């Protein structure tokens, strides 16, 4: 895996964490909504970022929409890395 792929994977990870983590602040709610929309839509930007990360965009989007992405599990993976 290249450093560039790791960078783009971090972008996808951050979007998932922003979308899944509850927040009370206005800024946090805005980030949460934007991340949710980005993950749900099949935009060219989303597909490009996933491809640059070496991730199948359809797999990620489908998993997110179906609720199969767990924020706690993502946090534990991040800590282990």
N, CA, C and O atoms as CSV, one atom per row, in Angstrom:
chain,resi,resn,atom,element,x,y,z
A,1,UNK,N,N,0.836,-1.165,0.000
A,1,UNK,CA,C,0.000,0.000,0.000
A,1,UNK,C,C,0.892,1.243,0.000
A,1,UNK,O,O,1.871,1.321,0.743
A,2,UNK,N,N,0.543,2.192,-0.828
A,2,UNK,CA,C,1.356,3.404,-0.953
A,2,UNK,C,C,0.928,4.448,0.088
A,2,UNK,O,O,-0.180,4.380,0.620
A,3,UNK,N,N,1.797,5.397,0.368
A,3,UNK,CA,C,1.410,6.483,1.279
A,3,UNK,C,C,0.189,7.261,0.771
A,3,UNK,O,O,-0.636,7.726,1.558
A,4,UNK,N,N,0.091,7.390,-0.546
A,4,UNK,CA,C,-1.055,8.095,-1.118
A,4,UNK,C,C,-2.352,7.335,-0.852
A,4,UNK,O,O,-3.374,7.943,-0.533
A,5,UNK,N,N,-2.315,6.007,-0.981
A,5,UNK,CA,C,-3.508,5.212,-0.681
A,5,UNK,C,C,-3.902,5.362,0.788
A,5,UNK,O,O,-5.085,5.470,1.110
A,6,UNK,N,N,-2.921,5.369,1.660
A,6,UNK,CA,C,-3.212,5.551,3.092
A,6,UNK,C,C,-3.865,6.902,3.346
A,6,UNK,O,O,-4.777,7.014,4.164
A,7,UNK,N,N,-3.397,7.922,2.645
A,7,UNK,CA,C,-3.980,9.255,2.788
A,7,UNK,C,C,-5.450,9.247,2.382
A,7,UNK,O,O,-6.300,9.761,3.109
A,8,UNK,N,N,-5.748,8.666,1.228
A,8,UNK,CA,C,-7.136,8.638,0.754
A,8,UNK,C,C,-8.004,7.719,1.609
A,8,UNK,O,O,-9.201,7.964,1.763
A,9,UNK,N,N,-7.415,6.673,2.162
A,9,UNK,CA,C,-8.166,5.826,3.095
A,9,UNK,C,C,-8.537,6.627,4.343
A,9,UNK,O,O,-9.618,6.450,4.904
A,10,UNK,N,N,-7.643,7.497,4.764
A,10,UNK,CA,C,-7.927,8.344,5.924
A,10,UNK,C,C,-9.090,9.294,5.640
A,10,UNK,O,O,-9.864,9.612,6.543
A,11,UNK,N,N,-9.216,9.745,4.404
A,11,UNK,CA,C,-10.338,10.613,4.024
A,11,UNK,C,C,-11.658,9.840,4.153
A,11,UNK,O,O,-12.631,10.357,4.703
A,12,UNK,N,N,-11.686,8.615,3.651
A,12,UNK,CA,C,-12.899,7.783,3.738
A,12,UNK,C,C,-13.197,7.470,5.205
A,12,UNK,O,O,-14.349,7.541,5.633
A,13,UNK,N,N,-12.180,7.129,5.963
A,13,UNK,CA,C,-12.336,6.838,7.388
A,13,UNK,C,C,-12.920,8.046,8.122
A,13,UNK,O,O,-13.866,7.905,8.898
A,14,UNK,N,N,-12.361,9.224,7.878
A,14,UNK,CA,C,-12.838,10.437,8.552
A,14,UNK,C,C,-14.296,10.714,8.212
A,14,UNK,O,O,-15.075,11.105,9.081
A,15,UNK,N,N,-14.665,10.513,6.953
A,15,UNK,CA,C,-16.057,10.727,6.552
A,15,UNK,C,C,-16.981,9.767,7.299
A,15,UNK,O,O,-18.040,10.169,7.781
A,16,UNK,N,N,-16.581,8.508,7.393
A,16,UNK,CA,C,-17.394,7.522,8.109
A,16,UNK,C,C,-17.510,7.901,9.584
A,16,UNK,O,O,-18.598,7.830,10.154
A,17,UNK,N,N,-16.418,8.297,10.199
A,17,UNK,CA,C,-16.453,8.678,11.611
A,17,UNK,C,C,-17.306,9.927,11.819
A,17,UNK,O,O,-18.072,9.997,12.780
A,18,UNK,N,N,-17.184,10.902,10.942
A,18,UNK,CA,C,-18.005,12.113,11.052
A,18,UNK,C,C,-19.484,11.780,10.914
A,18,UNK,O,O,-20.315,12.324,11.641
A,19,UNK,N,N,-19.814,10.896,9.990
A,19,UNK,CA,C,-21.214,10.543,9.748
A,19,UNK,C,C,-21.809,9.716,10.883
A,19,UNK,O,O,-22.999,9.833,11.175
A,20,UNK,N,N,-21.001,8.889,11.517
A,20,UNK,CA,C,-21.517,7.939,12.501
A,20,UNK,C,C,-21.465,8.417,13.946
A,20,UNK,O,O,-22.197,7.893,14.786
A,21,UNK,N,N,-20.633,9.380,14.252
A,21,UNK,CA,C,-20.479,9.811,15.643
A,21,UNK,C,C,-21.470,10.918,15.985
A,21,UNK,O,O,-21.508,11.949,15.314
A,22,UNK,N,N,-22.271,10.705,17.029
A,22,UNK,CA,C,-23.226,11.736,17.431
A,22,UNK,C,C,-22.511,12.977,17.941
A,22,UNK,O,O,-21.419,12.894,18.502
A,23,UNK,N,N,-23.131,14.108,17.742
A,23,UNK,CA,C,-22.545,15.372,18.168
A,23,UNK,C,C,-23.652,16.340,18.542
A,23,UNK,O,O,-24.784,16.220,18.072
A,24,UNK,N,N,-23.318,17.292,19.383
A,24,UNK,CA,C,-24.293,18.297,19.803
A,24,UNK,C,C,-24.012,19.672,19.206
A,24,UNK,O,O,-24.891,20.534,19.188
A,25,UNK,N,N,-22.806,19.878,18.722
A,25,UNK,CA,C,-22.450,21.209,18.218
A,25,UNK,C,C,-22.996,21.428,16.811
A,25,UNK,O,O,-23.179,20.482,16.044
A,26,UNK,N,N,-23.250,22.689,16.490
A,26,UNK,CA,C,-23.735,23.032,15.150
A,26,UNK,C,C,-22.717,22.647,14.087
A,26,UNK,O,O,-23.071,22.132,13.026
A,27,UNK,N,N,-21.447,22.904,14.385
A,27,UNK,CA,C,-20.376,22.567,13.439
A,27,UNK,C,C,-20.302,21.051,13.239
A,27,UNK,O,O,-20.139,20.577,12.115
A,28,UNK,N,N,-20.422,20.299,14.325
A,28,UNK,CA,C,-20.393,18.844,14.245
A,28,UNK,C,C,-21.580,18.284,13.476
A,28,UNK,O,O,-21.435,17.337,12.703
A,29,UNK,N,N,-22.758,18.873,13.691
A,29,UNK,CA,C,-23.952,18.424,12.961
A,29,UNK,C,C,-23.822,18.687,11.468
A,29,UNK,O,O,-24.245,17.879,10.641
A,30,UNK,N,N,-23.225,19.837,11.133
A,30,UNK,CA,C,-23.006,20.149,9.717
A,30,UNK,C,C,-22.046,19.133,9.095
A,30,UNK,O,O,-22.300,18.620,8.005
A,31,UNK,N,N,-20.948,18.847,9.788
A,31,UNK,CA,C,-19.979,17.861,9.288
A,31,UNK,C,C,-20.630,16.482,9.173
A,31,UNK,O,O,-20.368,15.746,8.222
A,32,UNK,N,N,-21.473,16.138,10.137
A,32,UNK,CA,C,-22.151,14.850,10.118
A,32,UNK,C,C,-23.074,14.737,8.899
A,32,UNK,O,O,-23.071,13.717,8.210
A,33,UNK,N,N,-23.851,15.773,8.638
A,33,UNK,CA,C,-24.753,15.761,7.474
A,33,UNK,C,C,-23.979,15.691,6.167
A,33,UNK,O,O,-24.337,14.930,5.268
A,34,UNK,N,N,-22.918,16.486,6.061
A,34,UNK,CA,C,-22.122,16.500,4.829
A,34,UNK,C,C,-21.477,15.133,4.581
A,34,UNK,O,O,-21.456,14.646,3.450
A,35,UNK,N,N,-20.959,14.527,5.632
A,35,UNK,CA,C,-20.333,13.204,5.489
A,35,UNK,C,C,-21.378,12.157,5.110
A,35,UNK,O,O,-21.118,11.292,4.273
A,36,UNK,N,N,-22.550,12.235,5.721
A,36,UNK,CA,C,-23.621,11.294,5.406
A,36,UNK,C,C,-24.018,11.389,3.932
A,36,UNK,O,O,-24.149,10.373,3.248
A,37,UNK,N,N,-24.204,12.592,3.461
A,37,UNK,CA,C,-24.570,12.796,2.048
A,37,UNK,C,C,-23.457,12.283,1.144
A,37,UNK,O,O,-23.731,11.625,0.140
A,38,UNK,N,N,-22.219,12.573,1.482
A,38,UNK,CA,C,-21.080,12.153,0.649
A,38,UNK,C,C,-20.997,10.634,0.565
A,38,UNK,O,O,-20.721,10.084,-0.502
A,39,UNK,N,N,-21.236,9.951,1.690
A,39,UNK,CA,C,-21.170,8.491,1.700
A,39,UNK,C,C,-22.364,7.849,0.999
A,39,UNK,O,O,-22.223,6.780,0.407
A,40,UNK,N,N,-23.526,8.475,1.054
A,40,UNK,CA,C,-24.736,7.896,0.450
A,40,UNK,C,C,-24.818,8.089,-1.066
A,40,UNK,O,O,-25.292,7.214,-1.792
A,41,UNK,N,N,-24.356,9.230,-1.520
A,41,UNK,CA,C,-24.458,9.518,-2.953
A,41,UNK,C,C,-23.342,8.809,-3.703
A,41,UNK,O,O,-22.275,8.523,-3.161
A,42,UNK,N,N,-23.618,8.548,-4.922
A,42,UNK,CA,C,-22.638,7.867,-5.769
A,42,UNK,C,C,-21.928,8.909,-6.642
A,42,UNK,O,O,-21.847,8.761,-7.861
A,43,UNK,N,N,-21.421,9.954,-6.002
A,43,UNK,CA,C,-20.828,11.064,-6.744
A,43,UNK,C,C,-19.485,10.673,-7.357
A,43,UNK,O,O,-18.831,9.723,-6.926
A,44,UNK,N,N,-19.103,11.432,-8.367
A,44,UNK,CA,C,-17.787,11.210,-8.982
A,44,UNK,C,C,-16.680,11.405,-7.958
A,44,UNK,O,O,-15.690,10.673,-7.963
A,45,UNK,N,N,-16.842,12.387,-7.082
A,45,UNK,CA,C,-15.841,12.674,-6.050
A,45,UNK,C,C,-15.680,11.479,-5.106
A,45,UNK,O,O,-14.558,11.057,-4.824
A,46,UNK,N,N,-16.792,10.936,-4.621
A,46,UNK,CA,C,-16.740,9.783,-3.729
A,46,UNK,C,C,-16.070,8.601,-4.415
A,46,UNK,O,O,-15.195,7.960,-3.833
A,47,UNK,N,N,-16.471,8.312,-5.638
A,47,UNK,CA,C,-15.906,7.174,-6.370
A,47,UNK,C,C,-14.405,7.371,-6.608
A,47,UNK,O,O,-13.624,6.426,-6.494
A,48,UNK,N,N,-14.015,8.585,-6.933
A,48,UNK,CA,C,-12.589,8.864,-7.181
A,48,UNK,C,C,-11.759,8.683,-5.913
A,48,UNK,O,O,-10.693,8.068,-5.948
A,49,UNK,N,N,-12.243,9.216,-4.801
A,49,UNK,CA,C,-11.507,9.092,-3.538
A,49,UNK,C,C,-11.360,7.617,-3.165
A,49,UNK,O,O,-10.281,7.168,-2.781
A,50,UNK,N,N,-12.457,6.871,-3.284
A,50,UNK,CA,C,-12.383,5.436,-2.963
A,50,UNK,C,C,-11.402,4.716,-3.882
A,50,UNK,O,O,-10.612,3.892,-3.422
A,51,UNK,N,N,-11.447,5.017,-5.155
A,51,UNK,CA,C,-10.520,4.376,-6.092
A,51,UNK,C,C,-9.072,4.735,-5.769
A,51,UNK,O,O,-8.195,3.873,-5.829
A,52,UNK,N,N,-8.813,5.987,-5.431
A,52,UNK,CA,C,-7.461,6.400,-5.048
A,52,UNK,C,C,-7.017,5.695,-3.766
A,52,UNK,O,O,-5.827,5.455,-3.562
A,53,UNK,N,N,-7.986,5.366,-2.904
A,53,UNK,CA,C,-7.687,4.673,-1.645
A,53,UNK,C,C,-7.539,3.171,-1.838
A,53,UNK,O,O,-7.120,2.464,-0.922
A,54,UNK,N,N,-7.884,2.676,-3.035
A,54,UNK,CA,C,-7.836,1.236,-3.269
A,54,UNK,C,C,-9.024,0.522,-2.645
A,54,UNK,O,O,-8.933,-0.655,-2.296
A,55,UNK,N,N,-10.141,1.236,-2.502
A,55,UNK,CA,C,-11.352,0.705,-1.883
A,55,UNK,C,C,-12.465,0.666,-2.928
A,55,UNK,O,O,-12.597,1.580,-3.742
A,56,UNK,N,N,-13.255,-0.392,-2.897
A,56,UNK,CA,C,-14.402,-0.496,-3.794
A,56,UNK,C,C,-15.491,0.468,-3.315
A,56,UNK,O,O,-16.050,0.267,-2.236
A,57,UNK,N,N,-15.806,1.514,-4.094
A,57,UNK,CA,C,-16.790,2.499,-3.640
A,57,UNK,C,C,-18.186,1.905,-3.436
A,57,UNK,O,O,-18.905,2.330,-2.531
A,58,UNK,N,N,-18.575,0.943,-4.251
A,58,UNK,CA,C,-19.894,0.327,-4.099
A,58,UNK,C,C,-19.982,-0.447,-2.791
A,58,UNK,O,O,-21.017,-0.421,-2.124
A,59,UNK,N,N,-18.916,-1.129,-2.422
A,59,UNK,CA,C,-18.884,-1.876,-1.170
A,59,UNK,C,C,-19.038,-0.944,0.022
A,59,UNK,O,O,-19.831,-1.210,0.925
A,60,UNK,N,N,-18.277,0.153,0.027
A,60,UNK,CA,C,-18.331,1.106,1.134
A,60,UNK,C,C,-19.708,1.752,1.225
A,60,UNK,O,O,-20.298,1.812,2.303
A,61,UNK,N,N,-20.215,2.230,0.109
A,61,UNK,CA,C,-21.515,2.897,0.117
A,61,UNK,C,C,-22.614,1.945,0.568
A,61,UNK,O,O,-23.435,2.292,1.417
A,62,UNK,N,N,-22.627,0.748,0.001
A,62,UNK,CA,C,-23.645,-0.239,0.373
A,62,UNK,C,C,-23.555,-0.600,1.856
A,62,UNK,O,O,-24.581,-0.714,2.526
A,63,UNK,N,N,-22.349,-0.779,2.368
A,63,UNK,CA,C,-22.160,-1.118,3.786
A,63,UNK,C,C,-22.634,0.029,4.674
A,63,UNK,O,O,-23.264,-0.202,5.705
A,64,UNK,N,N,-22.335,1.255,4.279
A,64,UNK,CA,C,-22.759,2.408,5.078
A,64,UNK,C,C,-24.276,2.532,5.085
A,64,UNK,O,O,-24.882,2.682,6.146
A,65,UNK,N,N,-24.884,2.472,3.925
A,65,UNK,CA,C,-26.341,2.618,3.826
A,65,UNK,C,C,-27.055,1.501,4.589
A,65,UNK,O,O,-28.102,1.734,5.193
A,66,UNK,N,N,-26.498,0.298,4.565
A,66,UNK,CA,C,-27.108,-0.843,5.253
A,66,UNK,C,C,-26.813,-0.843,6.758
A,66,UNK,O,O,-27.336,-1.687,7.485
A,67,UNK,N,N,-25.982,0.094,7.231
A,67,UNK,CA,C,-25.664,0.171,8.654
A,67,UNK,C,C,-24.650,-0.859,9.115
A,67,UNK,O,O,-24.598,-1.203,10.296
A,68,UNK,N,N,-23.843,-1.352,8.181
A,68,UNK,CA,C,-22.851,-2.368,8.528
A,68,UNK,C,C,-21.490,-1.784,8.896
A,68,UNK,O,O,-20.545,-2.535,9.137
A,69,UNK,N,N,-21.375,-0.472,8.943
A,69,UNK,CA,C,-20.126,0.148,9.364
A,69,UNK,C,C,-20.306,0.579,10.815
A,69,UNK,O,O,-21.211,1.351,11.133
A,70,UNK,N,N,-19.455,0.085,11.677
A,70,UNK,CA,C,-19.551,0.308,13.115
A,70,UNK,C,C,-18.462,1.286,13.557
A,70,UNK,O,O,-17.273,1.010,13.396
A,71,UNK,N,N,-18.870,2.427,14.115
A,71,UNK,CA,C,-17.910,3.450,14.530
A,71,UNK,C,C,-16.959,2.933,15.604
A,71,UNK,O,O,-15.772,3.259,15.576
A,72,UNK,N,N,-17.449,2.141,16.545
A,72,UNK,CA,C,-16.588,1.618,17.612
A,72,UNK,C,C,-15.531,0.681,17.049
A,72,UNK,O,O,-14.380,0.703,17.484
A,73,UNK,N,N,-15.921,-0.136,16.087
A,73,UNK,CA,C,-14.956,-1.040,15.451
A,73,UNK,C,C,-13.918,-0.247,14.680
A,73,UNK,O,O,-12.733,-0.580,14.720
A,74,UNK,N,N,-14.340,0.801,13.976
A,74,UNK,CA,C,-13.396,1.645,13.252
A,74,UNK,C,C,-12.398,2.292,14.206
A,74,UNK,O,O,-11.210,2.383,13.897
A,75,UNK,N,N,-12.878,2.740,15.361
A,75,UNK,CA,C,-11.976,3.352,16.339
A,75,UNK,C,C,-10.949,2.357,16.839
A,75,UNK,O,O,-9.781,2.703,17.013
A,76,UNK,N,N,-11.373,1.127,17.072
A,76,UNK,CA,C,-10.430,0.115,17.568
A,76,UNK,C,C,-9.396,-0.245,16.505
A,76,UNK,O,O,-8.241,-0.521,16.830
A,77,UNK,N,N,-9.800,-0.242,15.257
A,77,UNK,CA,C,-8.861,-0.509,14.173
A,77,UNK,C,C,-7.855,0.617,14.063
A,77,UNK,O,O,-6.667,0.378,13.847
A,78,UNK,N,N,-8.331,1.849,14.214
A,78,UNK,CA,C,-7.437,3.002,14.130
A,78,UNK,C,C,-6.394,2.950,15.253
A,78,UNK,O,O,-5.215,3.215,15.015
A,79,UNK,N,N,-6.816,2.616,16.454
A,79,UNK,CA,C,-5.887,2.545,17.580
A,79,UNK,C,C,-4.842,1.456,17.387
A,79,UNK,O,O,-3.695,1.613,17.805
A,80,UNK,N,N,-5.231,0.358,16.758
A,80,UNK,CA,C,-4.317,-0.760,16.548
A,80,UNK,C,C,-3.288,-0.450,15.464
A,80,UNK,O,O,-2.210,-1.043,15.439
A,81,UNK,N,N,-3.624,0.481,14.567
A,81,UNK,CA,C,-2.726,0.772,13.441
A,81,UNK,C,C,-1.585,1.642,13.804
A,81,UNK,O,O,-0.757,1.962,12.951
